């Protein structure tokens, strides 16, 4: 058995053990790199560590540290509120805003991982706050980055067009850009529909007071604390006739505090509107009305003599919604004005995030080193936030990604990747060779550098491209799409950044979701790109 085949089989074993035994795949990959590199490839320690992604290590640590500080001091909450206001509360538009933002950053010259590192933490914080699938938001960020990634002035576009020119192949910069844009836009639309985007449209607009799934407390109207709960609603007498109706904008009395009407009991914590001697609606009525929107703060409560149906409407919104605009109920976690106020720490953090964007895009500085430097400056000024943030650095993710990429580096040192590519390139059927090259590009790129894979595969395609049996422009576009669209994989830089940036998630579960989604993309997209771009014979 050849050393190259042994190294591939060991990689399969690493996947199986990590999946079935819940062992960190990065630790397994380090052990595999040591065993295969030392025993099969006869590499010394320096040869094994040659593939260690030191730059990615710093990016993962630096960016997650900086955004952990932003979460600790409330900056990400502030950005989330700003995003809600920007789209007028339409939560369903936020994933598309993030898609467009990362696409614009890469189109004007940002390296794809840098754009994802900037946008992903904010996007996933928003997803956590408003109950949006982290897979949906993460995929929209990554596909947005790839959608703009092949513009003529982008990093990926410049590299691929340079390779094409060096190999003296026909090329078209605009076709390459539009092919990537269209492919990622279609995939993003499919992911949006499959992962609950239509439900976000149905949800409608939210306000700053709405939690929309962020708070773990049950919604008002539920048996725990709703207007119609047995303890507080059904069968309890309403306030006596003649007591003034409570306006929705008046301060909500806490349970047990004196009621506005002299001698009348305090309303329950859910603040049901008083009726003129009529009983409160039954629990079933309150629950049935739970889907009704809460009244605006300026709307008065139902007048005396009307039935207390408005109570169900008030109780239908997220906990404390009716009180948020005045005085939040103490028992319900809500967002006080303090959360949306710009404190000195938040102002400094926003300035640091802006500085990170400028440093990466304008001055071409390393995103990881810049992020960790800015994080250290913020930590020095506000050490309490730093103490909270240090524990939020995604160390298991760092171990996972660095271990897997170190093993991929051993494969590269052994010549396994070149061996596989040359085996495909020697096939006598050009269309079959083309689709296999697309699959190799997608599979390897899911674990390694997309640009590096394109740099290796395009020259391998030169022999049959020169014969004119395959359109060069379409083949290059298909290779580019296949090698980059799989960056949603948790083993790629972009996927790792998304995994590390997601707050308040089960990381092992999210990792598996990204891995399954990445596998689907690897299985489907190369064939689709080949069918649409290569078979028609473009160029």
GUVO-170779 format. One record per residue (C-alpha): x, y, z; residue in three letters. Coordinates in pm, whole numbers, padded with zeros to 5 digits, always signed. Layout:
BEGIN
XYZALA
...
END
This chain:
BEGIN
+00000+00000+00000UNK
+00140+00338-00100UNK
+00221+00601+00166UNK
-00027+00840+00005UNK
-00312+00593+00034UNK
-00219+00513+00395UNK
-00233+00883+00484UNK
-00581+00916+00332UNK
-00708+00608+00519UNK
-00572+00746+00846UNK
-00763+01069+00783UNK
-01083+00866+00742UNK
-01011+00687+01073UNK
-00962+01024+01246UNK
-01305+01136+01121UNK
-01473+00815+01236UNK
-01322+00820+01587UNK
-01395+01189+01638UNK
-01755+01144+01528UNK
-01833+00825+01721UNK
-01629+00881+02039UNK
-01667+01261+02084UNK
-01292+01310+02098UNK
-01159+01646+01983UNK
-01067+01593+01619UNK
-00778+01836+01645UNK
-00609+01628+01916UNK
-00660+01313+01706UNK
-00519+01490+01400UNK
-00205+01596+01592UNK
-00152+01233+01694UNK
-00212+01118+01336UNK
+00031+01378+01204UNK
+00296+01250+01445UNK
+00234+00884+01354UNK
+00200+00920+00977UNK
+00464+01189+00945UNK
+00719+01004+01154UNK
+00652+00642+01064UNK
+00523+00660+00705UNK
+00669+00979+00557UNK
+00990+00978+00764UNK
+00945+01343+00860UNK
+01114+01496+01163UNK
+00937+01728+01407UNK
+01018+02033+01195UNK
+00864+01870+00890UNK
+00548+01783+01084UNK
+00512+02131+01232UNK
+00571+02293+00893UNK
+00199+02260+00834UNK
+00095+02414+01167UNK
-00123+02717+01081UNK
+00040+02973+01306UNK
-00127+03262+01128UNK
-00472+03104+01164UNK
-00402+03031+01531UNK
-00339+03400+01591UNK
-00647+03498+01387UNK
-00874+03264+01582UNK
-00738+03367+01922UNK
-00709+03738+01844UNK
-01048+03783+01682UNK
-01241+03571+01933UNK
-01063+03753+02218UNK
-01151+04095+02077UNK
-01515+04005+02022UNK
-01535+03831+02360UNK
-01445+04168+02510UNK
-01712+04327+02291UNK
-01967+04080+02426UNK
-01852+04129+02786UNK
-01895+04509+02777UNK
-02220+04502+02578UNK
-02088+04632+02246UNK
-02234+04344+02046UNK
-02572+04407+02211UNK
-02550+04769+02101UNK
-02467+04663+01744UNK
-02758+04419+01744UNK
-02998+04696+01846UNK
-02851+04920+01576UNK
-02906+04646+01317UNK
-03270+04610+01423UNK
-03324+04982+01385UNK
-03148+04982+01046UNK
-03395+04733+00896UNK
-03691+04881+01086UNK
-03723+04571+01299UNK
-03749+04323+01008UNK
-03536+04044+01151UNK
-03559+03844+00827UNK
-03354+04110+00647UNK
-03057+04084+00882UNK
-02906+03766+00729UNK
-02915+03936+00389UNK
-02758+04251+00533UNK
-02472+04036+00664UNK
-02445+03859+00327UNK
-02418+04192+00146UNK
-02174+04336+00400UNK
-01922+04053+00379UNK
-01963+04045+00002UNK
-01885+04416-00021UNK
-01578+04378+00201UNK
-01427+04098-00006UNK
-01521+04264-00335UNK
-01319+04575-00247UNK
-01013+04379-00143UNK
-01058+04217+00197UNK
-00927+03863+00234UNK
-01226+03637+00285UNK
-01126+03521+00636UNK
-01068+03881+00739UNK
-01417+03985+00627UNK
-01572+03686+00803UNK
-01370+03759+01116UNK
-01510+04113+01122UNK
-01875+04034+01047UNK
-01938+03687+01192UNK
-01925+03776+01564UNK
-02179+04056+01521UNK
-02402+03846+01295UNK
-02403+03545+01526UNK
-02464+03760+01834UNK
-02772+03892+01656UNK
-02875+03536+01571UNK
-02845+03429+01934UNK
-03045+03729+02055UNK
-03334+03687+01812UNK
-03357+03311+01786UNK
-03220+03285+01430UNK
-03051+02959+01336UNK
-02674+03003+01380UNK
-02626+02776+01078UNK
-02836+03012+00867UNK
-02651+03322+00984UNK
-02306+03165+00960UNK
-02374+03031+00610UNK
-02501+03371+00495UNK
-02183+03538+00621UNK
-01949+03287+00455UNK
-02140+03271+00125UNK
-02155+03649+00121UNK
-01779+03663+00152UNK
-01738+03421-00137UNK
-02000+03599-00347UNK
-01779+03907-00367UNK
-01454+03715-00348UNK
-01374+03705-00720UNK
-01425+04065-00823UNK
-01142+04189-01048UNK
-00992+04389-00758UNK
-01040+04121-00490UNK
-00767+03899-00349UNK
-00908+03572-00487UNK
-00989+03732-00822UNK
-00641+03879-00857UNK
-00474+03548-00771UNK
-00682+03332-01005UNK
-00661+03578-01292UNK
-00285+03595-01238UNK
-00255+03216-01254UNK
-00463+03208-01570UNK
-00244+03473-01731UNK
+00077+03295-01624UNK
-00045+02966-01771UNK
-00140+03151-02092UNK
-00501+03037-02073UNK
-00800+03235-02198UNK
-00981+03407-01913UNK
-01263+03649-01839UNK
-01254+03843-01513UNK
-01621+03945-01527UNK
-01746+03590-01595UNK
-01539+03459-01304UNK
-01685+03721-01068UNK
-02045+03675-01185UNK
-02019+03296-01168UNK
-01913+03306-00803UNK
-02170+03574-00720UNK
-02456+03381-00880UNK
-02357+03046-00727UNK
-02331+03183-00373UNK
-02649+03387-00409UNK
-02846+03078-00514UNK
-02699+02871-00230UNK
-02773+03148+00021UNK
-03135+03165-00096UNK
-03174+02788-00055UNK
-03019+02795+00292UNK
-03243+03088+00389UNK
-03556+02892+00297UNK
-03443+02559+00445UNK
-03312+02700+00774UNK
-03619+02899+00871UNK
-03593+03223+00679UNK
-03959+03215+00577UNK
-04057+03188+00943UNK
-03855+03502+01008UNK
-04063+03683+00745UNK
-04379+03557+00913UNK
-04254+03686+01246UNK
-04272+04040+01114UNK
-04105+04339+01272UNK
-03968+04349+01624UNK
-03880+04637+01850UNK
-03593+04680+02088UNK
-03821+04552+02362UNK
-03888+04222+02187UNK
-03673+03928+02278UNK
-03792+03706+01995UNK
-03660+03394+02151UNK
-03356+03538+02318UNK
-03481+03517+02671UNK
-03530+03173+02817UNK
-03833+03279+03020UNK
-04169+03157+02894UNK
-04378+03394+02692UNK
-04647+03582+02873UNK
-04970+03397+02847UNK
-04806+03064+02929UNK
-04902+02878+03243UNK
-04588+03002+03416UNK
-04659+03371+03401UNK
-04928+03452+03150UNK
-05227+03669+03199UNK
-05445+03365+03187UNK
-05245+03145+03425UNK
-05440+02974+03699UNK
-05252+03162+03967UNK
-05304+03503+03824UNK
-05586+03514+03572UNK
-05866+03265+03546UNK
-06127+03303+03812UNK
-05961+03596+03988UNK
-06182+03897+04035UNK
-06103+04204+03835UNK
-06060+04538+04000UNK
-06381+04695+04125UNK
-06592+04926+03916UNK
-06497+05284+03943UNK
-06124+05224+03961UNK
-05944+05413+03689UNK
-05827+05214+03387UNK
-05457+05160+03376UNK
-05295+05320+03073UNK
-05047+05105+02886UNK
-04792+05380+02922UNK
-04824+05410+03298UNK
-04569+05245+03523UNK
-04646+04877+03579UNK
-04699+04807+03945UNK
-04501+04517+04083UNK
-04691+04226+04227UNK
-04794+04308+04579UNK
-04765+04686+04546UNK
-05071+04903+04610UNK
-05310+04923+04318UNK
-05406+05257+04168UNK
-05763+05224+04289UNK
-05794+05274+04663UNK
-05840+04949+04840UNK
-05826+04734+04531UNK
-05575+04450+04519UNK
-05259+04482+04316UNK
-05281+04336+03967UNK
-05080+04027+03888UNK
-04729+04062+03756UNK
-04858+04016+03406UNK
-05051+04343+03444UNK
-05390+04247+03311UNK
-05609+04538+03228UNK
-05890+04599+03477UNK
-06249+04545+03383UNK
-06553+04701+03547UNK
-06643+04420+03778UNK
-06619+04159+03505UNK
-06415+03847+03562UNK
-06079+03809+03389UNK
-06093+03585+03083UNK
-06038+03217+03130UNK
-05691+03072+03088UNK
-05783+02923+02755UNK
-05892+03265+02627UNK
-05565+03422+02728UNK
-05359+03149+02569UNK
-05568+03156+02251UNK
-05505+03527+02216UNK
-05133+03488+02273UNK
-05056+03537+01906UNK
-05209+03884+01900UNK
-04962+04172+01892UNK
-04910+04385+02197UNK
-05070+04728+02186UNK
-04856+05032+02130UNK
-04733+05210+02438UNK
-04953+05507+02365UNK
-05271+05300+02344UNK
-05483+05325+02657UNK
-05603+05017+02839UNK
-05962+04912+02775UNK
-06212+05147+02930UNK
-06405+05046+03240UNK
-06695+04823+03149UNK
-06515+04655+02857UNK
-06408+04298+02884UNK
-06043+04237+02970UNK
-05955+04091+02631UNK
-05682+04350+02604UNK
-05509+04174+02889UNK
-05443+03878+02666UNK
-05301+04108+02403UNK
-05069+04263+02655UNK
-04967+03922+02780UNK
-04910+03794+02429UNK
-04587+03976+02365UNK
-04248+03879+02492UNK
-04215+03902+02870UNK
-04229+04258+02992UNK
-04301+04406+02651UNK
-04589+04619+02775UNK
-04371+04751+03053UNK
-04043+04791+02869UNK
-04117+05139+02749UNK
-04166+05260+03103UNK
-04052+05036+03387UNK
-03959+04669+03333UNK
-04101+04404+03558UNK
-03826+04294+03797UNK
-03885+03921+03745UNK
-03841+03934+03367UNK
-03498+03973+03201UNK
-03538+04270+02967UNK
-03318+04520+02794UNK
-03280+04835+02995UNK
-03173+05164+02839UNK
-02831+05092+02987UNK
-02787+04810+02735UNK
-02827+05043+02439UNK
-02630+05338+02579UNK
-02282+05408+02445UNK
-02048+05383+02743UNK
-01678+05474+02718UNK
-01586+05104+02699UNK
-01832+05044+02416UNK
-01716+05352+02230UNK
-01355+05236+02257UNK
-01453+04886+02141UNK
-01642+05021+01839UNK
-01340+05233+01756UNK
-01123+04922+01782UNK
-01350+04729+01547UNK
-01337+05014+01297UNK
-00959+05024+01337UNK
-00946+04651+01263UNK
-01138+04704+00938UNK
-00913+04992+00831UNK
-00595+04808+00929UNK
-00690+04499+00729UNK
-00844+04665+00422UNK
-00639+04982+00388UNK
-00300+04900+00539UNK
-00302+04527+00463UNK
-00208+04435+00820UNK
-00258+04085+00958UNK
-00610+04048+01099UNK
-00504+03822+01386UNK
-00212+04031+01511UNK
-00414+04350+01477UNK
-00711+04203+01664UNK
-00504+04070+01952UNK
-00321+04404+01984UNK
-00649+04594+02002UNK
-00783+04340+02253UNK
-00478+04392+02475UNK
-00527+04770+02467UNK
-00893+04733+02566UNK
-00797+04484+02838UNK
-00549+04727+02984UNK
-00808+05002+03004UNK
-01096+04781+03130UNK
-00939+04476+03299UNK
-01271+04348+03438UNK
-01407+04290+03087UNK
-01080+04121+02995UNK
-01109+03871+03279UNK
-01453+03768+03155UNK
-01340+03754+02791UNK
-01031+03536+02833UNK
-01243+03235+02921UNK
-01459+03291+02612UNK
-01177+03238+02364UNK
-01278+02931+02166UNK
-00986+02708+02269UNK
-01149+02376+02166UNK
-01209+02522+01821UNK
-00850+02645+01802UNK
-00724+02296+01890UNK
-00956+02133+01637UNK
-00865+02354+01342UNK
-00493+02370+01411UNK
-00471+01992+01452UNK
-00657+01912+01131UNK
-00461+02165+00926UNK
-00133+02034+01067UNK
-00226+01687+00938UNK
-00321+01834+00600UNK
+00024+01995+00598UNK
+00178+01650+00649UNK
-00028+01524+00353UNK
+00110+01809+00145UNK
+00469+01736+00257UNK
+00418+01371+00160UNK
+00284+01469-00183UNK
-00058+01310-00123UNK
-00251+01606-00263UNK
-00035+01626-00575UNK
-00060+01247-00616UNK
-00438+01260-00613UNK
-00452+01554-00855UNK
-00213+01400-01104UNK
-00407+01074-01097UNK
-00721+01257-01200UNK
-00544+01474-01458UNK
-00421+01162-01638UNK
-00774+01041-01717UNK
-00834+01034-02092UNK
-01195+01164-02079UNK
-01179+01544-02041UNK
-01529+01595-01901UNK
-01475+01322-01642UNK
-01136+01465-01550UNK
-01297+01808-01516UNK
-01566+01694-01272UNK
-01315+01495-01068UNK
-01086+01800-01044UNK
-01383+02003-00920UNK
-01452+01741-00654UNK
-01089+01723-00547UNK
-01078+02101-00523UNK
-01392+02105-00309UNK
-01289+01817-00083UNK
-00935+01936-00016UNK
-01038+02300+00014UNK
-01281+02203+00291UNK
-00970+02137+00502UNK
-00701+02355+00347UNK
-00637+02686+00178UNK
-00879+02755-00106UNK
-00630+02977-00286UNK
-00358+02714-00251UNK
-00583+02446-00396UNK
-00679+02663-00694UNK
-00311+02736-00749UNK
-00243+02362-00764UNK
-00546+02247-00964UNK
-00556+02505-01242UNK
-00207+02403-01366UNK
-00318+02036-01351UNK
-00604+02121-01586UNK
-00377+02292-01840UNK
-00299+01982-02055UNK
-00659+01903-02154UNK
-00759+02272-02156UNK
-00493+02338-02419UNK
-00646+02070-02642UNK
-00961+02280-02661UNK
-01194+01998-02562UNK
-01302+02184-02248UNK
-01385+02555-02234UNK
-01112+02720-02027UNK
-01326+03006-01894UNK
-01602+02776-01770UNK
-01356+02524-01624UNK
-01168+02789-01429UNK
-01493+02938-01301UNK
-01615+02591-01193UNK
-01286+02521-01015UNK
-01300+02857-00841UNK
-01659+02807-00723UNK
-01598+02446-00615UNK
-01286+02533-00417UNK
-01432+02831-00230UNK
-01801+02763-00173UNK
-01704+02480+00067UNK
-01548+02729+00308UNK
-01853+02679+00529UNK
-01679+02362+00647UNK
-01575+02395+01013UNK
-01225+02285+00912UNK
-01174+02578+00677UNK
-01070+02919+00804UNK
-01409+03079+00744UNK
-01605+02792+00895UNK
-01374+02789+01196UNK
-01429+03160+01250UNK
-01806+03112+01236UNK
-01785+02823+01482UNK
-01565+03022+01719UNK
-01781+03336+01698UNK
-02116+03176+01783UNK
-02221+03269+02139UNK
-02450+03063+02361UNK
-02457+02753+02142UNK
-02376+02387+02193UNK
-02048+02401+02003UNK
-02027+02028+01946UNK
-02374+02028+01795UNK
-02303+02339+01589UNK
-01976+02184+01472UNK
-02165+01879+01348UNK
-02423+02098+01175UNK
-02147+02283+00991UNK
-01975+01955+00907UNK
-02295+01803+00765UNK
-02376+02119+00572UNK
-02020+02135+00441UNK
-02050+01772+00333UNK
-02370+01847+00143UNK
-02202+02141-00031UNK
-01902+01925-00123UNK
-02132+01656-00264UNK
-02366+01882-00461UNK
-02196+02205-00570UNK
-01901+02067-00777UNK
-02140+01860-00989UNK
-02375+02156-01031UNK
-02087+02390-01121UNK
-01952+02135-01370UNK
-02296+02088-01527UNK
-02367+02461-01561UNK
-02020+02597-01640UNK
-01813+02319-01799UNK
-02053+02101-01997UNK
-02184+02393-02211UNK
-01823+02465-02312UNK
-01783+02829-02200UNK
-01471+02986-02346UNK
END
